[in-house]
């Protein structure tokens, strides 16, 4: 059974597959992907928490639900791109630090 994805999701999957090789036997690539997803989810939740607190404390609606949803999607995508490029360097640094001891 073939599964068809939308254009945006398909592009994202190709980007992730290019940056993180799923077929490799090295577990490091999966660690990079999982840590990038975890980082993006944490930062997206911080954005949501800040936006909801701002709406609560101002008394009037500073941000609409559409603004909050679009902002959280934007934060997730941007942090995913950035963390996919940063986590391999962090893991390399941690491994080199471990081997130097």
Helices and strands as residue ranges (DSSP letters): H 7-19, H 28-58, H 65-100
